[in-house]
Amino acid sequence: MKKLTISAFVALLSISGMSVPTASYAQEITLQEAMDQLSSAKDKGWVGEQPNGYLGVVKSNAQAKQIAEQINEARRQEYARIAEENDIAVADVELLAGKRAIERTQSGHFVKVDGQWKKKP
């Protein structure tokens, strides 16, 4: 089993965002739009990091669901690529990414701990 390279692991965590527009979300958003909205969605408590390496919806609304879906699909693809490249199981990459994402989550944002959403102190 190969070890996950530092550059590959850093690539896992490159998904971040900046702002959330107030527009209606009747249409699907793109991955870039989801990335641009992620930081604000976390600030608002809509989405949070989970130990499985994926975003979870904390406060359910159409916008939060679309952000999580788009980013989770991109993460799923990236985890599969990293697993293949490093000859390790996708589940191992997911768990490493989840641990790292929770560690990097800023204070006041939500993380899932023991199946419960909690604000990180």
Secondary structure in CASP SS format (residue, H / E / C, confidence):
PFRMAT SS
TARGET T0000
AUTHOR 0000-0000-0000
METHOD secondary structure of the structure
MODEL  1
M C 1.00
K C 1.00
K C 1.00
L C 1.00
T C 1.00
I H 1.00
S H 1.00
A H 1.00
F H 1.00
V H 1.00
A H 1.00
L H 1.00
L C 1.00
S C 1.00
I C 1.00
S C 1.00
G C 1.00
M C 1.00
S C 1.00
V C 1.00
P C 1.00
T C 1.00
A C 1.00
S C 1.00
Y C 1.00
A C 1.00
Q C 1.00
E C 1.00
I C 1.00
T C 1.00
L H 1.00
Q H 1.00
E H 1.00
A H 1.00
M H 1.00
D H 1.00
Q H 1.00
L H 1.00
S H 1.00
S H 1.00
A H 1.00
K H 1.00
D H 1.00
K C 1.00
G C 1.00
W C 1.00
V E 1.00
G E 1.00
E E 1.00
Q C 1.00
P C 1.00
N C 1.00
G C 1.00
Y C 1.00
L E 1.00
G E 1.00
V E 1.00
V C 1.00
K C 1.00
S C 1.00
N C 1.00
A H 1.00
Q H 1.00
A H 1.00
K H 1.00
Q H 1.00
I H 1.00
A H 1.00
E H 1.00
Q H 1.00
I H 1.00
N H 1.00
E H 1.00
A H 1.00
R H 1.00
R H 1.00
Q H 1.00
E H 1.00
Y H 1.00
A H 1.00
R H 1.00
I H 1.00
A H 1.00
E H 1.00
E H 1.00
N H 1.00
D C 1.00
I C 1.00
A C 1.00
V H 1.00
A H 1.00
D H 1.00
V H 1.00
E H 1.00
L H 1.00
L H 1.00
A H 1.00
G H 1.00
K H 1.00
R H 1.00
A H 1.00
I H 1.00
E H 1.00
R H 1.00
T C 1.00
Q C 1.00
S C 1.00
G C 1.00
H C 1.00
F E 1.00
V E 1.00
K E 1.00
V E 1.00
D C 1.00
G C 1.00
Q E 1.00
W E 1.00
K E 1.00
K E 1.00
K C 1.00
P C 1.00
END
